[in-house]
Amino acid sequence: MSGSPAWLPRLALHLVPDEPDQVLRLARFRQEHPDVIISPGEFSTWQARIPEAAGETVTIRYTLRELLDRLDQLTGQH
């Protein structure tokens, strides 16, 4: 499968009404890291799973901005 469905940005915008600027950032991150799974978590959080050779790294944050900042640290982006 290549790319994200056209409706995905609209859904993401619905999920983060207080952070509309992060929707494009999320889309870019997903394009650059298709193996990382990012989704809304429980209790109004966001979570990401980064696959690794011996398992995976899971990180959870309260806002999408915080999650993407942490993912940038974990994946070596600035």
MOPAC internal coordinates of N, CA, C and O (Angstrom, degrees):
PM7 1SCF
backbone

  N    0.0000 0     0.00 0     0.00 0    0    0    0
  C    1.4370 1     0.00 0     0.00 0    1    0    0
  C    1.5238 1   107.46 1     0.00 0    2    1    0
  O    1.2310 1   120.23 1   -45.38 1    3    2    1
  N    1.3054 1   117.16 1   134.62 1    3    2    1
  C    1.4614 1   119.77 1  -179.06 1    5    3    2
  C    1.5162 1   109.95 1  -117.61 1    6    5    3
  O    1.2310 1   121.31 1   -46.23 1    7    6    5
  N    1.3384 1   115.10 1   133.77 1    7    6    5
  C    1.4498 1   120.46 1   177.20 1    9    7    6
  C    1.5153 1   112.21 1    74.35 1   10    9    7
  O    1.2310 1   121.39 1    -0.74 1   11   10    9
  N    1.3272 1   114.95 1   179.26 1   11   10    9
  C    1.4511 1   121.42 1   179.38 1   13   11   10
  C    1.5153 1   109.05 1  -104.82 1   14   13   11
  O    1.2310 1   120.32 1   -29.23 1   15   14   13
  N    1.3249 1   117.00 1   150.77 1   15   14   13
  C    1.4561 1   118.97 1   175.45 1   17   15   14
  C    1.5225 1   110.83 1   -59.47 1   18   17   15
  O    1.2310 1   120.57 1   -27.53 1   19   18   17
  N    1.3270 1   116.51 1   152.47 1   19   18   17
  C    1.4646 1   121.35 1  -176.86 1   21   19   18
  C    1.5222 1   112.34 1   -62.02 1   22   21   19
  O    1.2310 1   119.98 1   150.99 1   23   22   21
  N    1.3235 1   117.64 1   -29.01 1   23   22   21
  C    1.4587 1   120.76 1  -177.67 1   25   23   22
  C    1.5219 1   113.03 1   -79.59 1   26   25   23
  O    1.2310 1   119.85 1   166.66 1   27   26   25
  N    1.3331 1   117.88 1   -13.34 1   27   26   25
  C    1.4594 1   120.89 1  -175.42 1   29   27   26
  C    1.5314 1   113.70 1   -59.43 1   30   29   27
  O    1.2310 1   118.47 1   135.01 1   31   30   29
  N    1.3502 1   120.51 1   -44.99 1   31   30   29
  C    1.4633 1   118.64 1   178.14 1   33   31   30
  C    1.5248 1   112.74 1   -61.40 1   34   33   31
  O    1.2310 1   120.10 1   144.19 1   35   34   33
  N    1.3272 1   117.42 1   -35.81 1   35   34   33
  C    1.4698 1   119.45 1   178.24 1   37   35   34
  C    1.5167 1   110.73 1   -65.59 1   38   37   35
  O    1.2310 1   120.67 1   138.93 1   39   38   37
  N    1.3349 1   116.33 1   -41.07 1   39   38   37
  C    1.4598 1   120.34 1   178.19 1   41   39   38
  C    1.5286 1   110.15 1   -64.18 1   42   41   39
  O    1.2310 1   120.46 1   135.24 1   43   42   41
  N    1.3197 1   116.73 1   -44.76 1   43   42   41
  C    1.4663 1   120.18 1   179.63 1   45   43   42
  C    1.5224 1   110.77 1   -61.29 1   46   45   43
  O    1.2310 1   120.25 1   139.83 1   47   46   45
  N    1.3309 1   117.13 1   -40.17 1   47   46   45
  C    1.4655 1   120.22 1   179.32 1   49   47   46
  C    1.5238 1   110.34 1   -63.62 1   50   49   47
  O    1.2310 1   120.43 1   143.01 1   51   50   49
  N    1.3110 1   116.79 1   -36.99 1   51   50   49
  C    1.4625 1   121.01 1   176.72 1   53   51   50
  C    1.5236 1   111.01 1   -65.00 1   54   53   51
  O    1.2310 1   120.31 1   143.98 1   55   54   53
  N    1.3287 1   117.01 1   -36.02 1   55   54   53
  C    1.4573 1   121.16 1  -178.27 1   57   55   54
  C    1.5261 1   113.40 1   -76.61 1   58   57   55
  O    1.2310 1   120.15 1   157.13 1   59   58   57
  N    1.3361 1   117.33 1   -22.87 1   59   58   57
  C    1.4674 1   121.07 1  -178.30 1   61   59   58
  C    1.5308 1   110.44 1  -128.90 1   62   61   59
  O    1.2310 1   119.73 1  -117.52 1   63   62   61
  N    1.3225 1   118.11 1    62.48 1   63   62   61
  C    1.4643 1   119.63 1  -177.46 1   65   63   62
  C    1.5307 1   113.41 1   -62.26 1   66   65   63
  O    1.2310 1   119.80 1   155.08 1   67   66   65
  N    1.3303 1   117.98 1   -24.92 1   67   66   65
  C    1.4661 1   121.43 1   179.47 1   69   67   66
  C    1.5213 1   112.66 1   -87.00 1   70   69   67
  O    1.2310 1   119.99 1   173.85 1   71   70   69
  N    1.3292 1   117.63 1    -6.15 1   71   70   69
  C    1.4632 1   121.49 1  -177.09 1   73   71   70
  C    1.5374 1   111.70 1  -133.91 1   74   73   71
  O    1.2310 1   119.84 1  -126.48 1   75   74   73
  N    1.3320 1   117.91 1    53.52 1   75   74   73
  C    1.4753 1   118.59 1  -176.53 1   77   75   74
  C    1.5280 1   113.07 1   -60.72 1   78   77   75
  O    1.2310 1   119.95 1   152.36 1   79   78   77
  N    1.3256 1   117.69 1   -27.64 1   79   78   77
  C    1.4694 1   120.61 1   179.42 1   81   79   78
  C    1.5249 1   112.32 1   -68.73 1   82   81   79
  O    1.2310 1   120.09 1   161.85 1   83   82   81
  N    1.3148 1   117.44 1   -18.15 1   83   82   81
  C    1.4602 1   120.64 1  -178.38 1   85   83   82
  C    1.5321 1   112.89 1   -85.10 1   86   85   83
  O    1.2310 1   120.24 1   166.82 1   87   86   85
  N    1.3358 1   117.15 1   -13.18 1   87   86   85
  C    1.4612 1   120.69 1  -178.87 1   89   87   86
  C    1.5254 1   110.85 1   -63.74 1   90   89   87
  O    1.2310 1   120.08 1   134.49 1   91   90   89
  N    1.3231 1   117.45 1   -45.51 1   91   90   89
  C    1.4662 1   120.23 1   178.09 1   93   91   90
  C    1.5218 1   110.85 1   -67.42 1   94   93   91
  O    1.2310 1   120.76 1   143.25 1   95   94   93
  N    1.3131 1   116.16 1   -36.75 1   95   94   93
  C    1.4686 1   120.08 1   177.46 1   97   95   94
  C    1.5314 1   110.33 1   -63.19 1   98   97   95
  O    1.2310 1   120.41 1   138.81 1   99   98   97
  N    1.3141 1   116.83 1   -41.19 1   99   98   97
  C    1.4587 1   121.70 1   177.15 1  101   99   98
  C    1.5301 1   110.29 1   -62.59 1  102  101   99
  O    1.2310 1   120.26 1   135.58 1  103  102  101
  N    1.3140 1   117.10 1   -44.42 1  103  102  101
  C    1.4703 1   120.92 1   179.62 1  105  103  102
  C    1.5285 1   110.91 1   -61.41 1  106  105  103
  O    1.2310 1   120.33 1   137.30 1  107  106  105
  N    1.3336 1   116.98 1   -42.70 1  107  106  105
  C    1.4742 1   120.76 1   178.24 1  109  107  106
  C    1.5322 1   110.76 1   -63.24 1  110  109  107
  O    1.2310 1   120.99 1   135.22 1  111  110  109
  N    1.3329 1   115.70 1   -44.78 1  111  110  109
  C    1.4612 1   119.24 1  -179.30 1  113  111  110
  C    1.5250 1   110.20 1   -61.17 1  114  113  111
  O    1.2310 1   120.37 1   137.30 1  115  114  113
  N    1.3240 1   116.90 1   -42.70 1  115  114  113
  C    1.4653 1   120.33 1  -179.94 1  117  115  114
  C    1.5182 1   111.94 1   -63.81 1  118  117  115
  O    1.2310 1   120.24 1   144.33 1  119  118  117
  N    1.3245 1   117.15 1   -35.67 1  119  118  117
  C    1.4644 1   120.05 1   177.28 1  121  119  118
  C    1.5293 1   110.61 1   -66.75 1  122  121  119
  O    1.2310 1   120.69 1   139.01 1  123  122  121
  N    1.3232 1   116.28 1   -40.99 1  123  122  121
  C    1.4618 1   121.12 1  -177.32 1  125  123  122
  C    1.5300 1   112.71 1   -77.33 1  126  125  123
  O    1.2310 1   120.32 1   155.17 1  127  126  125
  N    1.3302 1   116.99 1   -24.83 1  127  126  125
  C    1.4680 1   121.96 1  -176.53 1  129  127  126
  C    1.5325 1   110.15 1  -134.76 1  130  129  127
  O    1.2310 1   119.90 1  -111.37 1  131  130  129
  N    1.3255 1   117.80 1    68.63 1  131  130  129
  C    1.4687 1   119.80 1  -176.11 1  133  131  130
  C    1.5287 1   113.84 1   -64.70 1  134  133  131
  O    1.2310 1   119.87 1   163.55 1  135  134  133
  N    1.3140 1   117.85 1   -16.45 1  135  134  133
  C    1.4593 1   120.83 1   179.81 1  137  135  134
  C    1.5278 1   113.33 1   -82.88 1  138  137  135
  O    1.2310 1   119.85 1   165.02 1  139  138  137
  N    1.3291 1   117.89 1   -14.98 1  139  138  137
  C    1.4664 1   121.97 1   179.43 1  141  139  138
  C    1.5282 1   108.38 1   -84.41 1  142  141  139
  O    1.2310 1   120.77 1   -52.10 1  143  142  141
  N    1.3188 1   116.14 1   127.90 1  143  142  141
  C    1.4633 1   121.40 1  -179.57 1  145  143  142
  C    1.5211 1   108.77 1   -98.94 1  146  145  143
  O    1.2310 1   120.74 1   -61.28 1  147  146  145
  N    1.3209 1   116.19 1   118.72 1  147  146  145
  C    1.4660 1   122.71 1   179.94 1  149  147  146
  C    1.5202 1   107.74 1  -117.94 1  150  149  147
  O    1.2310 1   121.02 1   -48.53 1  151  150  149
  N    1.3320 1   115.66 1   131.47 1  151  150  149
  C    1.4600 1   119.33 1  -179.63 1  153  151  150
  C    1.5226 1   110.40 1  -156.16 1  154  153  151
  O    1.2310 1   121.03 1   -20.05 1  155  154  153
  N    1.3330 1   115.63 1   159.95 1  155  154  153
  C    1.4629 1   118.24 1   172.60 1  157  155  154
  C    1.5217 1   108.62 1   -64.26 1  158  157  155
  O    1.2310 1   120.89 1   -41.15 1  159  158  157
  N    1.3123 1   115.90 1   138.85 1  159  158  157
  C    1.4554 1   120.51 1   179.17 1  161  159  158
  C    1.5117 1   110.77 1  -103.50 1  162  161  159
  O    1.2310 1   121.23 1    15.87 1  163  162  161
  N    1.3017 1   115.26 1  -164.13 1  163  162  161
  C    1.4559 1   120.97 1   177.89 1  165  163  162
  C    1.5254 1   110.21 1   -82.00 1  166  165  163
  O    1.2310 1   120.68 1   -22.11 1  167  166  165
  N    1.2972 1   116.31 1   157.89 1  167  166  165
  C    1.4600 1   122.91 1   173.91 1  169  167  166
  C    1.5253 1   112.39 1    59.42 1  170  169  167
  O    1.2310 1   120.49 1  -138.87 1  171  170  169
  N    1.3345 1   116.66 1    41.13 1  171  170  169
  C    1.4706 1   122.86 1   176.95 1  173  171  170
  C    1.5273 1   112.45 1    59.90 1  174  173  171
  O    1.2310 1   120.43 1  -139.29 1  175  174  173
  N    1.2979 1   116.79 1    40.71 1  175  174  173
  C    1.4590 1   121.49 1   177.59 1  177  175  174
  C    1.5206 1   109.52 1  -114.57 1  178  177  175
  O    1.2310 1   121.29 1    -7.37 1  179  178  177
  N    1.3392 1   115.13 1   172.63 1  179  178  177
  C    1.4640 1   123.15 1   172.09 1  181  179  178
  C    1.5067 1   107.28 1  -120.62 1  182  181  179
  O    1.2310 1   120.47 1   -37.48 1  183  182  181
  N    1.3248 1   116.71 1   142.52 1  183  182  181
  C    1.4567 1   119.41 1   179.78 1  185  183  182
  C    1.5209 1   110.06 1  -132.94 1  186  185  183
  O    1.2310 1   121.59 1   -25.51 1  187  186  185
  N    1.3254 1   114.56 1   154.49 1  187  186  185
  C    1.4550 1   121.54 1   177.03 1  189  187  186
  C    1.5162 1   108.77 1  -137.89 1  190  189  187
  O    1.2310 1   121.51 1   -37.54 1  191  190  189
  N    1.3342 1   114.71 1   142.46 1  191  190  189
  C    1.4631 1   121.73 1   175.39 1  193  191  190
  C    1.5188 1   108.04 1  -119.47 1  194  193  191
  O    1.2310 1   121.06 1   -58.69 1  195  194  193
  N    1.3213 1   115.58 1   121.31 1  195  194  193
  C    1.4623 1   121.88 1   179.57 1  197  195  194
  C    1.5209 1   107.35 1  -107.39 1  198  197  195
  O    1.2310 1   119.88 1   -66.95 1  199  198  197
  N    1.3381 1   117.83 1   113.05 1  199  198  197
  C    1.4579 1   119.23 1   179.26 1  201  199  198
  C    1.5243 1   111.90 1   -67.48 1  202  201  199
  O    1.2310 1   121.05 1   -37.13 1  203  202  201
  N    1.3165 1   115.59 1   142.87 1  203  202  201
  C    1.4587 1   122.19 1   178.49 1  205  203  202
  C    1.5202 1   108.71 1  -136.53 1  206  205  203
  O    1.2310 1   120.16 1   -12.87 1  207  206  205
  N    1.2958 1   117.31 1   167.13 1  207  206  205
  C    1.4683 1   121.77 1  -177.31 1  209  207  206
  C    1.5312 1   112.26 1   -57.26 1  210  209  207
  O    1.2310 1   120.18 1   142.03 1  211  210  209
  N    1.3131 1   117.25 1   -37.97 1  211  210  209
  C    1.4689 1   120.93 1  -176.62 1  213  211  210
  C    1.5277 1   112.09 1  -110.24 1  214  213  211
  O    1.2310 1   119.89 1  -147.05 1  215  214  213
  N    1.3188 1   117.82 1    32.95 1  215  214  213
  C    1.4622 1   120.15 1  -179.68 1  217  215  214
  C    1.5045 1   111.82 1   135.32 1  218  217  215
  O    1.2310 1   120.87 1    50.38 1  219  218  217
  N    1.3244 1   115.95 1  -129.62 1  219  218  217
  C    1.4599 1   120.89 1   179.83 1  221  219  218
  C    1.5202 1   110.14 1  -158.57 1  222  221  219
  O    1.2310 1   121.51 1   -21.12 1  223  222  221
  N    1.3237 1   114.71 1   158.88 1  223  222  221
  C    1.4533 1   122.13 1   172.56 1  225  223  222
  C    1.5196 1   107.03 1  -106.90 1  226  225  223
  O    1.2310 1   120.48 1   -49.42 1  227  226  225
  N    1.3204 1   116.69 1   130.58 1  227  226  225
  C    1.4566 1   122.06 1   178.74 1  229  227  226
  C    1.5184 1   107.29 1  -115.45 1  230  229  227
  O    1.2310 1   121.05 1   -47.60 1  231  230  229
  N    1.3276 1   115.60 1   132.40 1  231  230  229
  C    1.4630 1   120.05 1   176.01 1  233  231  230
  C    1.5239 1   108.36 1  -131.84 1  234  233  231
  O    1.2310 1   121.19 1   -37.33 1  235  234  233
  N    1.3174 1   115.33 1   142.67 1  235  234  233
  C    1.4648 1   121.80 1  -177.15 1  237  235  234
  C    1.5181 1   108.10 1  -131.96 1  238  237  235
  O    1.2310 1   120.78 1   -44.84 1  239  238  237
  N    1.3223 1   116.11 1   135.16 1  239  238  237
  C    1.4634 1   122.03 1   177.76 1  241  239  238
  C    1.5343 1   109.04 1  -139.51 1  242  241  239
  O    1.2310 1   120.76 1   -19.09 1  243  242  241
  N    1.3267 1   116.16 1   160.91 1  243  242  241
  C    1.4558 1   120.48 1  -178.19 1  245  243  242
  C    1.5243 1   113.72 1   -78.69 1  246  245  243
  O    1.2310 1   119.68 1   151.89 1  247  246  245
  N    1.3186 1   118.22 1   -28.11 1  247  246  245
  C    1.4566 1   119.70 1   178.42 1  249  247  246
  C    1.5197 1   109.90 1  -122.76 1  250  249  247
  O    1.2310 1   121.35 1   -24.02 1  251  250  249
  N    1.3158 1   115.01 1   155.98 1  251  250  249
  C    1.4586 1   119.93 1   178.47 1  253  251  250
  C    1.5232 1   110.57 1   -63.43 1  254  253  251
  O    1.2310 1   120.24 1   141.23 1  255  254  253
  N    1.3267 1   117.15 1   -38.77 1  255  254  253
  C    1.4697 1   121.09 1   178.06 1  257  255  254
  C    1.5300 1   110.76 1   -58.47 1  258  257  255
  O    1.2310 1   120.44 1   132.94 1  259  258  257
  N    1.3320 1   116.77 1   -47.06 1  259  258  257
  C    1.4672 1   120.61 1   179.31 1  261  259  258
  C    1.5270 1   110.98 1   -62.22 1  262  261  259
  O    1.2310 1   120.61 1   140.06 1  263  262  261
  N    1.3405 1   116.45 1   -39.94 1  263  262  261
  C    1.4586 1   119.65 1   179.69 1  265  263  262
  C    1.5202 1   110.82 1   -65.49 1  266  265  263
  O    1.2310 1   119.82 1   134.25 1  267  266  265
  N    1.3281 1   117.94 1   -45.75 1  267  266  265
  C    1.4622 1   120.67 1  -179.86 1  269  267  266
  C    1.5293 1   111.05 1   -65.92 1  270  269  267
  O    1.2310 1   119.99 1   143.52 1  271  270  269
  N    1.3262 1   117.62 1   -36.48 1  271  270  269
  C    1.4745 1   119.88 1   175.13 1  273  271  270
  C    1.5276 1   110.25 1   -60.68 1  274  273  271
  O    1.2310 1   120.70 1   135.29 1  275  274  273
  N    1.3252 1   116.26 1   -44.71 1  275  274  273
  C    1.4699 1   120.14 1  -179.72 1  277  275  274
  C    1.5285 1   110.94 1   -66.21 1  278  277  275
  O    1.2310 1   120.30 1   140.29 1  279  278  277
  N    1.3221 1   117.03 1   -39.71 1  279  278  277
  C    1.4616 1   119.94 1   178.49 1  281  279  278
  C    1.5204 1   111.18 1   -64.76 1  282  281  279
  O    1.2310 1   120.58 1   143.53 1  283  282  281
  N    1.3278 1   116.50 1   -36.47 1  283  282  281
  C    1.4653 1   119.16 1   175.57 1  285  283  282
  C    1.5295 1   110.19 1   -60.26 1  286  285  283
  O    1.2310 1   120.32 1   138.92 1  287  286  285
  N    1.3256 1   116.99 1   -41.08 1  287  286  285
  C    1.4653 1   120.45 1   177.63 1  289  287  286
  C    1.5294 1   111.15 1   -63.97 1  290  289  287
  O    1.2310 1   120.84 1   134.90 1  291  290  289
  N    1.3219 1   115.99 1   -45.10 1  291  290  289
  C    1.4597 1   120.54 1  -175.78 1  293  291  290
  C    1.5219 1   113.05 1   -70.93 1  294  293  291
  O    1.2310 1   120.27 1   151.57 1  295  294  293
  N    1.3346 1   117.08 1   -28.43 1  295  294  293
  C    1.4598 1   119.86 1  -178.37 1  297  295  294
  C    1.5239 1   112.02 1  -100.11 1  298  297  295
  O    1.2310 1   120.36 1  -178.82 1  299  298  297
  N    1.3395 1   116.91 1     1.18 1  299  298  297
  C    1.4615 1   120.09 1   176.26 1  301  299  298
  C    1.5058 1   115.09 1    80.86 1  302  301  299
  O    1.2310 1   119.77 1  -163.05 1  303  302  301
  N    1.3270 1   118.05 1    16.95 1  303  302  301
  C    1.4697 1   121.03 1   177.10 1  305  303  302
  C    1.5075 1   109.69 1   -91.48 1  306  305  303
  O    1.2310 1   121.17 1   -16.71 1  307  306  305
  N    1.3291 1   115.36 1   163.29 1  307  306  305
  C    1.4682 1   119.79 1   177.60 1  309  307  306
  C    1.4964 1   110.13 1  -115.98 1  310  309  307
  O    1.2310 1   120.10 1   180.00 1  311  310  309

